[in-house]
Amino acid sequence: MSVENIWILASLPILLLFANKKNFLFMLSLAFLLIASSHISIKEKQEVKYPSNRIYLLIDNSYSMSCDDLKPNRLEFAKKEIKKFLKDVNKEVIVFEFNKFIHLIAENKENTLKRLKEFFDNPSKVKTAQFSYIDKIKIKKIGTDIKSVLNSINAINKSKKIIIVVSDGGDKKVDEDFIFWGFATKNGANVPGYDGVSKLNIIGKKYFRYDEVEKLIKYINNLNIYSKTSIYKDKDISIYFVIIGAIFFLLAIVKKYIFLVLLLFLPQGQIRANETLGCIFQFFGLHKMAFSEFKQSKSELSKLKTAIYYIIDDKCKKAVPILKSLKEYKKQRGYNLAICLVREKRYEEAFEKLQNLHKNYTDDKKIRKFYIALKEYMDELKETTIIYQAKKSKDEKKIDKKTDNNETKTKYSIKKENPW
């Protein structure tokens, strides 16, 4: 992922200075629009086809090419036909000589894979083979391994390519994709210095005879091979951030009405709509609007939420009847009733209710924490009462102050720990 104007993104934290509950959606919309204006983009992979019209011409200079069934011998006869081919073919031709190994025909030739790889990576740095280099090819007293030679080229350049093998054949079957140009007769000839006879042994699926140079030229000139490669392009995705920003801007304007229209089509219609809207407004911190929606709904969840808002507003007398009417949410109902009892200073009743909750919901951390805090407070309250009754002195005011502080601390703790 890349960003053209990074300084715009760097300015985003400044929006926090102006953010509040009422304009939260507007700030969110502006943030997405700023991201869009920074021209953010991602790398996208694309496959591209390109013509692969380079020809790799491999000339066999093994010892069997010295046979004289083609005059003066197979290799010299092949050289003449190759020069005709190079003159009239319309593609770039790179010439190699081979036997069991492969050599690039060019200046300062080296029989190394490093040299071959340099050629394939940077063909402009290596001179294309000329007729004079072809004339320098000499027969060597060594056998032929066409399969190994083809594997060497394919290992260095794996893309599709045109390969022409100029040879009298080989003993091993070769399945690679190449053109065989055979330079030997069916009757063959004796290999100089050996008793064996070497005949034309055609290998490969596509082949031409030694006297079919014109046919081969026509075929190659009409042949096009395409290779595929992967490239990465920058795709601008700013438009998506513009769309998201526009959606949040619309939500900030219409707020509950757009949700109300959509939610009216859900089961239970208006009740479900009010409940869902209340939860949405509560999530965004719009508590007055949330409270208003919960009051209009008759669902169990909305009743619980309404009671909690009454408790937060220190209106426990309104919250208690609602909590007692709940048929669901028994854990939340008991927990919040205990809060109301504590605020009414009915500690024994609150402690008894929390004891029952603690037994039934032993894994609930909020209930356990509330239960322990109230127990500790009641123990301190009893101890304070004993001291107060035993000694009425100037410390009485301090004890009362301590009691008030403990009570305030407990109320704060209860209110803070209320998860519902």
Protein Blocks (a to p, Z undefined) as FASTA:
>chain_A
ZZfblmlmmmmmmmmmmgcfklmmmmmmmmmmmmmmnopadddddddddddfbccddddf
bfklmpckbcfbfklmmmmmmmmmmmmpcbdcdddddfkbccdddehiacdfklmmmmmm
mmmlpccddfklmmmpccddddddfklmmmmmmmmmmcdcddddddebdfbdcfbdcddd
ddddfklpadehiabdcddddedjbdcdfklmmmmmmmmmmpccdddddddddddfklmm
mmmmmmmmmmmmnmmmmmmmmmmmpghilmmmmmmmmmmmmmnopaklmmmmmmmpccfk
lmmmmmmmmmmnopaklmmmmmmmpmghklmmmmmmmmmmmmnopaklmmmmmmmmmmmm
mmlmklmmmmmmmmmmmmmmmmmmmmmmmpccfklmmmmmmmmmmmmmmmmmmmmmmmZZ
